[in-house]
Each structure stands twice: as structure tokens, then as C-alpha cells.
Amino acid sequence: MERILFKLFERQPNWTLRQLVQDTDQPEQFLKDLLKDLCVYNGKGANQGTYELKPEYRKFSGDPGTSTE
């Protein structure tokens, strides 16, 4: 499921919960639990009400060869 979310965030950087529920066909609460670990919720600003990947996952999802481990 994380792989699917990473692919969606490659398409666009910000998603509302409603969009993610529709695109993944997963229950809202399940997605909220995943997003809590993977994303930052934008409560203010231009992208208010959307989720975006945490910085450590943004670079991970772009190129698997750049892992820091």
C-alpha cells in the first residue's frame, strides 16, 4: 500500500484525503493511519487541507539508488 501512495505522490505533491480514498479504494481510517507516518498535513497556507510526503520519503520515492543506509 505504501508503494501505491508513493506512486500517487509522484504524480502530484499534494492530495486531499478524499482524493486518496477515491484513488486507492481504501477506507478513510486506514489511510489516515498510514498518512500519519508518511505525510505532513497542511493545515494552513496555499495547500490547506492536503497531505504531502515527509521530506525523508520525498527523496526515497524519487530514486531508489539514493538510499542513505
PDB file of N, H, CA, C and O in Angstrom:
ATOM      1  N   MET A   1       0.823  -1.197   0.000  1.00  0.00           N
ATOM      2  CA  MET A   1       0.000   0.000   0.000  1.00  0.00           C
ATOM      3  C   MET A   1       0.870   1.265   0.000  1.00  0.00           C
ATOM      4  O   MET A   1       0.530   2.268  -0.628  1.00  0.00           O
ATOM      5  N   GLU A   2       1.989   1.196   0.712  1.00  0.00           N
ATOM      6  H   GLU A   2       2.265   0.382   1.222  1.00  0.00           H
ATOM      7  CA  GLU A   2       2.892   2.361   0.719  1.00  0.00           C
ATOM      8  C   GLU A   2       3.414   2.645  -0.681  1.00  0.00           C
ATOM      9  O   GLU A   2       3.539   3.804  -1.075  1.00  0.00           O
ATOM     10  N   ARG A   3       3.716   1.610  -1.423  1.00  0.00           N
ATOM     11  H   ARG A   3       3.615   0.668  -1.103  1.00  0.00           H
ATOM     12  CA  ARG A   3       4.210   1.789  -2.793  1.00  0.00           C
ATOM     13  C   ARG A   3       3.182   2.519  -3.656  1.00  0.00           C
ATOM     14  O   ARG A   3       3.538   3.375  -4.465  1.00  0.00           O
ATOM     15  N   ILE A   4       1.920   2.178  -3.479  1.00  0.00           N
ATOM     16  H   ILE A   4       1.631   1.483  -2.821  1.00  0.00           H
ATOM     17  CA  ILE A   4       0.849   2.842  -4.236  1.00  0.00           C
ATOM     18  C   ILE A   4       0.791   4.325  -3.863  1.00  0.00           C
ATOM     19  O   ILE A   4       0.657   5.189  -4.730  1.00  0.00           O
ATOM     20  N   LEU A   5       0.891   4.605  -2.568  1.00  0.00           N
ATOM     21  H   LEU A   5       1.000   3.903  -1.864  1.00  0.00           H
ATOM     22  CA  LEU A   5       0.870   6.009  -2.144  1.00  0.00           C
ATOM     23  C   LEU A   5       2.059   6.775  -2.699  1.00  0.00           C
ATOM     24  O   LEU A   5       1.908   7.913  -3.145  1.00  0.00           O
ATOM     25  N   PHE A   6       3.243   6.163  -2.679  1.00  0.00           N
ATOM     26  H   PHE A   6       3.365   5.239  -2.317  1.00  0.00           H
ATOM     27  CA  PHE A   6       4.426   6.837  -3.227  1.00  0.00           C
ATOM     28  C   PHE A   6       4.227   7.153  -4.710  1.00  0.00           C
ATOM     29  O   PHE A   6       4.610   8.229  -5.171  1.00  0.00           O
ATOM     30  N   LYS A   7       3.636   6.228  -5.453  1.00  0.00           N
ATOM     31  H   LYS A   7       3.325   5.354  -5.078  1.00  0.00           H
ATOM     32  CA  LYS A   7       3.397   6.470  -6.882  1.00  0.00           C
ATOM     33  C   LYS A   7       2.417   7.637  -7.076  1.00  0.00           C
ATOM     34  O   LYS A   7       2.600   8.464  -7.969  1.00  0.00           O
ATOM     35  N   LEU A   8       1.385   7.695  -6.239  1.00  0.00           N
ATOM     36  H   LEU A   8       1.236   7.023  -5.513  1.00  0.00           H
ATOM     37  CA  LEU A   8       0.428   8.800  -6.343  1.00  0.00           C
ATOM     38  C   LEU A   8       1.109  10.137  -6.051  1.00  0.00           C
ATOM     39  O   LEU A   8       0.856  11.130  -6.732  1.00  0.00           O
ATOM     40  N   PHE A   9       1.972  10.155  -5.038  1.00  0.00           N
ATOM     41  H   PHE A   9       2.178   9.348  -4.485  1.00  0.00           H
ATOM     42  CA  PHE A   9       2.656  11.398  -4.695  1.00  0.00           C
ATOM     43  C   PHE A   9       3.710  11.775  -5.738  1.00  0.00           C
ATOM     44  O   PHE A   9       4.139  12.928  -5.780  1.00  0.00           O
ATOM     45  N   GLU A  10       4.128  10.843  -6.566  1.00  0.00           N
ATOM     46  H   GLU A  10       3.779   9.907  -6.532  1.00  0.00           H
ATOM     47  CA  GLU A  10       4.998  11.189  -7.697  1.00  0.00           C
ATOM     48  C   GLU A  10       4.206  11.949  -8.755  1.00  0.00           C
ATOM     49  O   GLU A  10       4.744  12.830  -9.426  1.00  0.00           O
ATOM     50  N   ARG A  11       2.925  11.605  -8.904  1.00  0.00           N
ATOM     51  H   ARG A  11       2.488  10.889  -8.360  1.00  0.00           H
ATOM     52  CA  ARG A  11       2.072  12.283  -9.885  1.00  0.00           C
ATOM     53  C   ARG A  11       1.803  13.721  -9.498  1.00  0.00           C
ATOM     54  O   ARG A  11       1.850  14.615 -10.343  1.00  0.00           O
ATOM     55  N   GLN A  12       1.520  13.950  -8.222  1.00  0.00           N
ATOM     56  H   GLN A  12       1.481  13.224  -7.536  1.00  0.00           H
ATOM     57  CA  GLN A  12       1.304  15.306  -7.721  1.00  0.00           C
ATOM     58  C   GLN A  12       1.725  15.344  -6.256  1.00  0.00           C
ATOM     59  O   GLN A  12       1.583  14.346  -5.550  1.00  0.00           O
ATOM     60  N   PRO A  13       2.242  16.482  -5.789  1.00  0.00           N
ATOM     61  CA  PRO A  13       2.826  16.545  -4.446  1.00  0.00           C
ATOM     62  C   PRO A  13       1.817  16.664  -3.304  1.00  0.00           C
ATOM     63  O   PRO A  13       2.137  16.315  -2.167  1.00  0.00           O
ATOM     64  N   ASN A  14       0.610  17.147  -3.580  1.00  0.00           N
ATOM     65  H   ASN A  14       0.349  17.430  -4.503  1.00  0.00           H
ATOM     66  CA  ASN A  14      -0.385  17.368  -2.522  1.00  0.00           C
ATOM     67  C   ASN A  14      -1.697  16.680  -2.859  1.00  0.00           C
ATOM     68  O   ASN A  14      -2.185  16.754  -3.986  1.00  0.00           O
ATOM     69  N   TRP A  15      -2.259  16.005  -1.854  1.00  0.00           N
ATOM     70  H   TRP A  15      -1.862  15.945  -0.938  1.00  0.00           H
ATOM     71  CA  TRP A  15      -3.506  15.258  -2.027  1.00  0.00           C
ATOM     72  C   TRP A  15      -4.426  15.514  -0.842  1.00  0.00           C
ATOM     73  O   TRP A  15      -3.970  15.626   0.297  1.00  0.00           O
ATOM     74  N   THR A  16      -5.719  15.606  -1.117  1.00  0.00           N
ATOM     75  H   THR A  16      -6.089  15.516  -2.042  1.00  0.00           H
ATOM     76  CA  THR A  16      -6.686  15.629  -0.029  1.00  0.00           C
ATOM     77  C   THR A  16      -6.998  14.188   0.357  1.00  0.00           C
ATOM     78  O   THR A  16      -6.779  13.265  -0.428  1.00  0.00           O
ATOM     79  N   LEU A  17      -7.502  14.005   1.551  1.00  0.00           N
ATOM     80  H   LEU A  17      -7.680  14.754   2.189  1.00  0.00           H
ATOM     81  CA  LEU A  17      -7.863  12.659   1.999  1.00  0.00           C
ATOM     82  C   LEU A  17      -8.929  12.061   1.082  1.00  0.00           C
ATOM     83  O   LEU A  17      -8.876  10.878   0.743  1.00  0.00           O
ATOM     84  N   ARG A  18      -9.878  12.873   0.693  1.00  0.00           N
ATOM     85  H   ARG A  18      -9.922  13.833   0.968  1.00  0.00           H
ATOM     86  CA  ARG A  18     -10.953  12.400  -0.193  1.00  0.00           C
ATOM     87  C   ARG A  18     -10.389  11.873  -1.521  1.00  0.00           C
ATOM     88  O   ARG A  18     -10.818  10.828  -2.010  1.00  0.00           O
ATOM     89  N   GLN A  19      -9.416  12.609  -2.103  1.00  0.00           N
ATOM     90  H   GLN A  19      -9.067  13.458  -1.705  1.00  0.00           H
ATOM     91  CA  GLN A  19      -8.799  12.156  -3.357  1.00  0.00           C
ATOM     92  C   GLN A  19      -8.095  10.817  -3.165  1.00  0.00           C
ATOM     93  O   GLN A  19      -8.202   9.924  -4.006  1.00  0.00           O
ATOM     94  N   LEU A  20      -7.377  10.684  -2.054  1.00  0.00           N
ATOM     95  H   LEU A  20      -7.290  11.409  -1.371  1.00  0.00           H
ATOM     96  CA  LEU A  20      -6.641   9.447  -1.810  1.00  0.00           C
ATOM     97  C   LEU A  20      -7.582   8.272  -1.590  1.00  0.00           C
ATOM     98  O   LEU A  20      -7.307   7.164  -2.051  1.00  0.00           O
ATOM     99  N   VAL A  21      -8.684   8.501  -0.895  1.00  0.00           N
ATOM    100  H   VAL A  21      -8.907   9.401  -0.520  1.00  0.00           H
ATOM    101  CA  VAL A  21      -9.673   7.440  -0.689  1.00  0.00           C
ATOM    102  C   VAL A  21     -10.214   6.977  -2.039  1.00  0.00           C
ATOM    103  O   VAL A  21     -10.362   5.777  -2.271  1.00  0.00           O
ATOM    104  N   GLN A  22     -10.508   7.920  -2.925  1.00  0.00           N
ATOM    105  H   GLN A  22     -10.388   8.894  -2.737  1.00  0.00           H
ATOM    106  CA  GLN A  22     -11.052   7.575  -4.242  1.00  0.00           C
ATOM    107  C   GLN A  22     -10.021   6.834  -5.092  1.00  0.00           C
ATOM    108  O   GLN A  22     -10.353   5.834  -5.729  1.00  0.00           O
ATOM    109  N   ASP A  23      -8.777   7.312  -5.109  1.00  0.00           N
ATOM    110  H   ASP A  23      -8.508   8.125  -4.591  1.00  0.00           H
ATOM    111  CA  ASP A  23      -7.762   6.727  -5.987  1.00  0.00           C
ATOM    112  C   ASP A  23      -7.239   5.380  -5.494  1.00  0.00           C
ATOM    113  O   ASP A  23      -6.815   4.550  -6.299  1.00  0.00           O
ATOM    114  N   THR A  24      -7.265   5.156  -4.182  1.00  0.00           N
ATOM    115  H   THR A  24      -7.609   5.830  -3.528  1.00  0.00           H
ATOM    116  CA  THR A  24      -6.746   3.899  -3.645  1.00  0.00           C
ATOM    117  C   THR A  24      -7.847   2.888  -3.337  1.00  0.00           C
ATOM    118  O   THR A  24      -7.570   1.698  -3.187  1.00  0.00           O
ATOM    119  N   ASP A  25      -9.084   3.350  -3.242  1.00  0.00           N
ATOM    120  H   ASP A  25      -9.309   4.317  -3.363  1.00  0.00           H
ATOM    121  CA  ASP A  25     -10.218   2.489  -2.887  1.00  0.00           C
ATOM    122  C   ASP A  25      -9.993   1.816  -1.528  1.00  0.00           C
ATOM    123  O   ASP A  25     -10.314   0.643  -1.335  1.00  0.00           O
ATOM    124  N   GLN A  26      -9.434   2.590  -0.596  1.00  0.00           N
ATOM    125  H   GLN A  26      -9.173   3.542  -0.753  1.00  0.00           H
ATOM    126  CA  GLN A  26      -9.170   2.110   0.763  1.00  0.00           C
ATOM    127  C   GLN A  26     -10.026   2.896   1.753  1.00  0.00           C
ATOM    128  O   GLN A  26     -10.422   4.029   1.479  1.00  0.00           O
ATOM    129  N   PRO A  27     -10.309   2.287   2.909  1.00  0.00           N
ATOM    130  CA  PRO A  27     -11.103   3.005   3.926  1.00  0.00           C
ATOM    131  C   PRO A  27     -10.363   4.240   4.451  1.00  0.00           C
ATOM    132  O   PRO A  27      -9.136   4.252   4.547  1.00  0.00           O
ATOM    133  N   GLU A  28     -11.127   5.260   4.782  1.00  0.00           N
ATOM    134  H   GLU A  28     -12.124   5.250   4.704  1.00  0.00           H
ATOM    135  CA  GLU A  28     -10.562   6.531   5.222  1.00  0.00           C
ATOM    136  C   GLU A  28      -9.667   6.363   6.455  1.00  0.00           C
ATOM    137  O   GLU A  28      -8.567   6.915   6.499  1.00  0.00           O
ATOM    138  N   GLN A  29     -10.131   5.602   7.455  1.00  0.00           N
ATOM    139  H   GLN A  29     -11.024   5.153   7.419  1.00  0.00           H
ATOM    140  CA  GLN A  29      -9.355   5.467   8.689  1.00  0.00           C
ATOM    141  C   GLN A  29      -8.028   4.746   8.442  1.00  0.00           C
ATOM    142  O   GLN A  29      -7.007   5.105   9.028  1.00  0.00           O
ATOM    143  N   PHE A  30      -8.043   3.742   7.584  1.00  0.00           N
ATOM    144  H   PHE A  30      -8.872   3.450   7.107  1.00  0.00           H
ATOM    145  CA  PHE A  30      -6.818   3.026   7.228  1.00  0.00           C
ATOM    146  C   PHE A  30      -5.801   3.983   6.603  1.00  0.00           C
ATOM    147  O   PHE A  30      -4.623   3.970   6.959  1.00  0.00           O
ATOM    148  N   LEU A  31      -6.270   4.813   5.667  1.00  0.00           N
ATOM    149  H   LEU A  31      -7.227   4.823   5.377  1.00  0.00           H
ATOM    150  CA  LEU A  31      -5.383   5.786   5.022  1.00  0.00           C
ATOM    151  C   LEU A  31      -4.866   6.819   6.014  1.00  0.00           C
ATOM    152  O   LEU A  31      -3.695   7.195   5.961  1.00  0.00           O
ATOM    153  N   LYS A  32      -5.719   7.278   6.909  1.00  0.00           N
ATOM    154  H   LYS A  32      -6.670   6.972   6.952  1.00  0.00           H
ATOM    155  CA  LYS A  32      -5.285   8.256   7.908  1.00  0.00           C
ATOM    156  C   LYS A  32      -4.131   7.696   8.735  1.00  0.00           C
ATOM    157  O   LYS A  32      -3.165   8.403   9.021  1.00  0.00           O
ATOM    158  N   ASP A  33      -4.234   6.424   9.117  1.00  0.00           N
ATOM    159  H   ASP A  33      -5.019   5.849   8.885  1.00  0.00           H
ATOM    160  CA  ASP A  33      -3.171   5.808   9.910  1.00  0.00           C
ATOM    161  C   ASP A  33      -1.862   5.735   9.130  1.00  0.00           C
ATOM    162  O   ASP A  33      -0.794   5.986   9.688  1.00  0.00           O
ATOM    163  N   LEU A  34      -1.937   5.394   7.848  1.00  0.00           N
ATOM    164  H   LEU A  34      -2.805   5.191   7.395  1.00  0.00           H
ATOM    165  CA  LEU A  34      -0.740   5.361   7.003  1.00  0.00           C
ATOM    166  C   LEU A  34      -0.166   6.763   6.796  1.00  0.00           C
ATOM    167  O   LEU A  34       1.043   6.972   6.894  1.00  0.00           O
ATOM    168  N   LEU A  35      -1.042   7.706   6.513  1.00  0.00           N
ATOM    169  H   LEU A  35      -2.024   7.536   6.434  1.00  0.00           H
ATOM    170  CA  LEU A  35      -0.607   9.075   6.230  1.00  0.00           C
ATOM    171  C   LEU A  35       0.051   9.720   7.447  1.00  0.00           C
ATOM    172  O   LEU A  35       0.937  10.563   7.306  1.00  0.00           O
ATOM    173  N   LYS A  36      -0.381   9.326   8.631  1.00  0.00           N
ATOM    174  H   LYS A  36      -1.101   8.642   8.746  1.00  0.00           H
ATOM    175  CA  LYS A  36       0.207   9.864   9.856  1.00  0.00           C
ATOM    176  C   LYS A  36       1.711   9.575   9.910  1.00  0.00           C
ATOM    177  O   LYS A  36       2.483  10.387  10.419  1.00  0.00           O
ATOM    178  N   ASP A  37       2.122   8.420   9.384  1.00  0.00           N
ATOM    179  H   ASP A  37       1.495   7.760   8.970  1.00  0.00           H
ATOM    180  CA  ASP A  37       3.533   8.034   9.389  1.00  0.00           C
ATOM    181  C   ASP A  37       4.308   8.569   8.192  1.00  0.00           C
ATOM    182  O   ASP A  37       5.498   8.863   8.308  1.00  0.00           O
ATOM    183  N   LEU A  38       3.649   8.697   7.047  1.00  0.00           N
ATOM    184  H   LEU A  38       2.683   8.458   6.953  1.00  0.00           H
ATOM    185  CA  LEU A  38       4.341   9.019   5.797  1.00  0.00           C
ATOM    186  C   LEU A  38       4.271  10.487   5.388  1.00  0.00           C
ATOM    187  O   LEU A  38       5.100  10.957   4.609  1.00  0.00           O
ATOM    188  N   CYS A  39       3.286  11.208   5.911  1.00  0.00           N
ATOM    189  H   CYS A  39       2.613  10.826   6.544  1.00  0.00           H
ATOM    190  CA  CYS A  39       2.995  12.531   5.369  1.00  0.00           C
ATOM    191  C   CYS A  39       2.904  13.610   6.435  1.00  0.00           C
ATOM    192  O   CYS A  39       2.840  13.345   7.635  1.00  0.00           O
ATOM    193  N   VAL A  40       2.902  14.839   5.933  1.00  0.00           N
ATOM    194  H   VAL A  40       2.954  15.054   4.958  1.00  0.00           H
ATOM    195  CA  VAL A  40       2.651  16.034   6.736  1.00  0.00           C
ATOM    196  C   VAL A  40       1.310  16.582   6.274  1.00  0.00           C
ATOM    197  O   VAL A  40       1.056  16.687   5.074  1.00  0.00           O
ATOM    198  N   TYR A  41       0.453  16.930   7.230  1.00  0.00           N
ATOM    199  H   TYR A  41       0.660  16.844   8.205  1.00  0.00           H
ATOM    200  CA  TYR A  41      -0.828  17.539   6.892  1.00  0.00           C
ATOM    201  C   TYR A  41      -0.667  19.049   6.859  1.00  0.00           C
ATOM    202  O   TYR A  41      -0.154  19.649   7.804  1.00  0.00           O
ATOM    203  N   ASN A  42      -1.107  19.658   5.770  1.00  0.00           N
ATOM    204  H   ASN A  42      -1.524  19.171   5.003  1.00  0.00           H
ATOM    205  CA  ASN A  42      -1.033  21.116   5.628  1.00  0.00           C
ATOM    206  C   ASN A  42      -2.326  21.734   6.148  1.00  0.00           C
ATOM    207  O   ASN A  42      -3.361  21.684   5.483  1.00  0.00           O
ATOM    208  N   GLY A  43      -2.257  22.310   7.332  1.00  0.00           N
ATOM    209  H   GLY A  43      -1.417  22.350   7.872  1.00  0.00           H
ATOM    210  CA  GLY A  43      -3.430  22.926   7.930  1.00  0.00           C
ATOM    211  C   GLY A  43      -3.589  24.392   7.568  1.00  0.00           C
ATOM    212  O   GLY A  43      -4.654  24.976   7.765  1.00  0.00           O
ATOM    213  N   LYS A  44      -2.527  24.984   7.038  1.00  0.00           N
ATOM    214  H   LYS A  44      -1.661  24.509   6.878  1.00  0.00           H
ATOM    215  CA  LYS A  44      -2.550  26.411   6.679  1.00  0.00           C
ATOM    216  C   LYS A  44      -1.867  26.606   5.333  1.00  0.00           C
ATOM    217  O   LYS A  44      -1.191  25.711   4.825  1.00  0.00           O
ATOM    218  N   GLY A  45      -2.053  27.773   4.778  1.00  0.00           N
ATOM    219  H   GLY A  45      -2.602  28.500   5.191  1.00  0.00           H
ATOM    220  CA  GLY A  45      -1.340  28.134   3.554  1.00  0.00           C
ATOM    221  C   GLY A  45      -2.067  27.762   2.285  1.00  0.00           C
ATOM    222  O   GLY A  45      -3.252  27.428   2.295  1.00  0.00           O
ATOM    223  N   ALA A  46      -1.329  27.827   1.192  1.00  0.00           N
ATOM    224  H   ALA A  46      -0.366  28.098   1.185  1.00  0.00           H
ATOM    225  CA  ALA A  46      -1.902  27.605  -0.141  1.00  0.00           C
ATOM    226  C   ALA A  46      -2.415  26.183  -0.316  1.00  0.00           C
ATOM    227  O   ALA A  46      -3.381  25.960  -1.046  1.00  0.00           O
ATOM    228  N   ASN A  47      -1.787  25.230   0.337  1.00  0.00           N
ATOM    229  H   ASN A  47      -1.003  25.412   0.930  1.00  0.00           H
ATOM    230  CA  ASN A  47      -2.190  23.827   0.197  1.00  0.00           C
ATOM    231  C   ASN A  47      -2.978  23.336   1.400  1.00  0.00           C
ATOM    232  O   ASN A  47      -2.880  22.169   1.779  1.00  0.00           O
ATOM    233  N   GLN A  48      -3.744  24.208   1.988  1.00  0.00           N
ATOM    234  H   GLN A  48      -3.824  25.156   1.680  1.00  0.00           H
ATOM    235  CA  GLN A  48      -4.517  23.881   3.188  1.00  0.00           C
ATOM    236  C   GLN A  48      -5.427  22.683   2.937  1.00  0.00           C
ATOM    237  O   GLN A  48      -6.093  22.600   1.905  1.00  0.00           O
ATOM    238  N   GLY A  49      -5.447  21.757   3.896  1.00  0.00           N
ATOM    239  H   GLY A  49      -4.906  21.825   4.734  1.00  0.00           H
ATOM    240  CA  GLY A  49      -6.327  20.599   3.797  1.00  0.00           C
ATOM    241  C   GLY A  49      -5.755  19.460   2.981  1.00  0.00           C
ATOM    242  O   GLY A  49      -6.485  18.537   2.619  1.00  0.00           O
ATOM    243  N   THR A  50      -4.458  19.501   2.681  1.00  0.00           N
ATOM    244  H   THR A  50      -3.865  20.250   2.975  1.00  0.00           H
ATOM    245  CA  THR A  50      -3.854  18.441   1.877  1.00  0.00           C
ATOM    246  C   THR A  50      -2.707  17.770   2.633  1.00  0.00           C
ATOM    247  O   THR A  50      -2.184  18.292   3.617  1.00  0.00           O
ATOM    248  N   TYR A  51      -2.349  16.612   2.140  1.00  0.00           N
ATOM    249  H   TYR A  51      -2.774  16.188   1.341  1.00  0.00           H
ATOM    250  CA  TYR A  51      -1.208  15.869   2.662  1.00  0.00           C
ATOM    251  C   TYR A  51      -0.075  15.919   1.647  1.00  0.00           C
ATOM    252  O   TYR A  51      -0.306  15.912   0.438  1.00  0.00           O
ATOM    253  N   GLU A  52       1.161  15.969   2.159  1.00  0.00           N
ATOM    254  H   GLU A  52       1.349  15.974   3.141  1.00  0.00           H
ATOM    255  CA  GLU A  52       2.329  15.846   1.298  1.00  0.00           C
ATOM    256  C   GLU A  52       3.332  14.945   2.008  1.00  0.00           C
ATOM    257  O   GLU A  52       3.360  14.870   3.237  1.00  0.00           O
ATOM    258  N   LEU A  53       4.147  14.268   1.220  1.00  0.00           N
ATOM    259  H   LEU A  53       4.123  14.329   0.222  1.00  0.00           H
ATOM    260  CA  LEU A  53       5.123  13.355   1.803  1.00  0.00           C
ATOM    261  C   LEU A  53       6.103  14.100   2.701  1.00  0.00           C
ATOM    262  O   LEU A  53       6.483  15.238   2.423  1.00  0.00           O
ATOM    263  N   LYS A  54       6.506  13.436   3.784  1.00  0.00           N
ATOM    264  H   LYS A  54       6.197  12.512   4.010  1.00  0.00           H
ATOM    265  CA  LYS A  54       7.567  13.984   4.623  1.00  0.00           C
ATOM    266  C   LYS A  54       8.843  14.045   3.799  1.00  0.00           C
ATOM    267  O   LYS A  54       9.019  13.236   2.887  1.00  0.00           O
ATOM    268  N   PRO A  55       9.737  14.982   4.095  1.00  0.00           N
ATOM    269  CA  PRO A  55      10.963  15.142   3.292  1.00  0.00           C
ATOM    270  C   PRO A  55      11.775  13.857   3.138  1.00  0.00           C
ATOM    271  O   PRO A  55      12.323  13.603   2.065  1.00  0.00           O
ATOM    272  N   GLU A  56      11.860  13.054   4.177  1.00  0.00           N
ATOM    273  H   GLU A  56      11.415  13.260   5.049  1.00  0.00           H
ATOM    274  CA  GLU A  56      12.657  11.826   4.072  1.00  0.00           C
ATOM    275  C   GLU A  56      12.068  10.819   3.085  1.00  0.00           C
ATOM    276  O   GLU A  56      12.797   9.983   2.551  1.00  0.00           O
ATOM    277  N   TYR A  57      10.760  10.887   2.835  1.00  0.00           N
ATOM    278  H   TYR A  57      10.168  11.566   3.269  1.00  0.00           H
ATOM    279  CA  TYR A  57      10.144   9.988   1.862  1.00  0.00           C
ATOM    280  C   TYR A  57      10.147  10.575   0.461  1.00  0.00           C
ATOM    281  O   TYR A  57      10.122   9.833  -0.521  1.00  0.00           O
ATOM    282  N   ARG A  58      10.176  11.898   0.356  1.00  0.00           N
ATOM    283  H   ARG A  58      10.195  12.501   1.154  1.00  0.00           H
ATOM    284  CA  ARG A  58      10.223  12.520  -0.973  1.00  0.00           C
ATOM    285  C   ARG A  58      11.461  12.073  -1.730  1.00  0.00           C
ATOM    286  O   ARG A  58      11.366  11.691  -2.896  1.00  0.00           O
ATOM    287  N   LYS A  59      12.608  12.114  -1.095  1.00  0.00           N
ATOM    288  H   LYS A  59      12.685  12.424  -0.148  1.00  0.00           H
ATOM    289  CA  LYS A  59      13.828  11.709  -1.793  1.00  0.00           C
ATOM    290  C   LYS A  59      13.860  10.203  -2.004  1.00  0.00           C
ATOM    291  O   LYS A  59      14.422   9.729  -2.991  1.00  0.00           O
ATOM    292  N   PHE A  60      13.263   9.446  -1.087  1.00  0.00           N
ATOM    293  H   PHE A  60      12.806   9.831  -0.285  1.00  0.00           H
ATOM    294  CA  PHE A  60      13.216   7.990  -1.227  1.00  0.00           C
ATOM    295  C   PHE A  60      12.384   7.583  -2.434  1.00  0.00           C
ATOM    296  O   PHE A  60      12.775   6.692  -3.188  1.00  0.00           O
ATOM    297  N   SER A  61      11.241   8.231  -2.618  1.00  0.00           N
ATOM    298  H   SER A  61      10.924   8.955  -2.005  1.00  0.00           H
ATOM    299  CA  SER A  61      10.334   7.833  -3.698  1.00  0.00           C
ATOM    300  C   SER A  61      10.867   8.224  -5.068  1.00  0.00           C
ATOM    301  O   SER A  61      10.427   7.670  -6.076  1.00  0.00           O
ATOM    302  N   GLY A  62      11.802   9.164  -5.128  1.00  0.00           N
ATOM    303  H   GLY A  62      12.159   9.613  -4.310  1.00  0.00           H
ATOM    304  CA  GLY A  62      12.294   9.621  -6.416  1.00  0.00           C
ATOM    305  C   GLY A  62      13.275   8.675  -7.058  1.00  0.00           C
ATOM    306  O   GLY A  62      13.123   8.331  -8.230  1.00  0.00           O
ATOM    307  N   ASP A  63      14.299   8.235  -6.306  1.00  0.00           N
ATOM    308  H   ASP A  63      14.422   8.514  -5.353  1.00  0.00           H
ATOM    309  CA  ASP A  63      15.345   7.390  -6.873  1.00  0.00           C
ATOM    310  C   ASP A  63      15.800   6.381  -5.824  1.00  0.00           C
ATOM    311  O   ASP A  63      16.454   6.749  -4.848  1.00  0.00           O
ATOM    312  N   PRO A  64      15.457   5.114  -6.023  1.00  0.00           N
ATOM    313  CA  PRO A  64      15.807   4.105  -5.017  1.00  0.00           C
ATOM    314  C   PRO A  64      17.314   3.934  -4.837  1.00  0.00           C
ATOM    315  O   PRO A  64      17.742   3.334  -3.850  1.00  0.00           O
ATOM    316  N   GLY A  65      18.105   4.429  -5.734  1.00  0.00           N
ATOM    317  H   GLY A  65      17.758   4.916  -6.535  1.00  0.00           H
ATOM    318  CA  GLY A  65      19.559   4.292  -5.625  1.00  0.00           C
ATOM    319  C   GLY A  65      20.204   5.301  -4.699  1.00  0.00           C
ATOM    320  O   GLY A  65      21.415   5.250  -4.487  1.00  0.00           O
ATOM    321  N   THR A  66      19.417   6.232  -4.132  1.00  0.00           N
ATOM    322  H   THR A  66      18.433   6.273  -4.304  1.00  0.00           H
ATOM    323  CA  THR A  66      19.986   7.267  -3.276  1.00  0.00           C
ATOM    324  C   THR A  66      19.724   7.010  -1.803  1.00  0.00           C
ATOM    325  O   THR A  66      19.732   7.949  -1.007  1.00  0.00           O
ATOM    326  N   SER A  67      19.494   5.779  -1.427  1.00  0.00           N
ATOM    327  H   SER A  67      19.488   5.016  -2.074  1.00  0.00           H
ATOM    328  CA  SER A  67      19.248   5.453  -0.029  1.00  0.00           C
ATOM    329  C   SER A  67      20.471   5.791   0.807  1.00  0.00           C
ATOM    330  O   SER A  67      21.607   5.623   0.364  1.00  0.00           O
ATOM    331  N   THR A  68      20.223   6.277   2.040  1.00  0.00           N
ATOM    332  H   THR A  68      19.300   6.414   2.400  1.00  0.00           H
ATOM    333  CA  THR A  68      21.326   6.696   2.911  1.00  0.00           C
ATOM    334  C   THR A  68      21.789   5.566   3.822  1.00  0.00           C
ATOM    335  O   THR A  68      22.681   5.774   4.645  1.00  0.00           O
ATOM    336  N   GLU A  69      21.209   4.385   3.697  1.00  0.00           N
ATOM    337  H   GLU A  69      20.485   4.216   3.029  1.00  0.00           H
ATOM    338  CA  GLU A  69      21.589   3.264   4.571  1.00  0.00           C
ATOM    339  C   GLU A  69      22.786   2.520   4.064  1.00  0.00           C
ATOM    340  O   GLU A  69      23.223   1.555   4.690  1.00  0.00           O
TER     341      GLU A  69
END
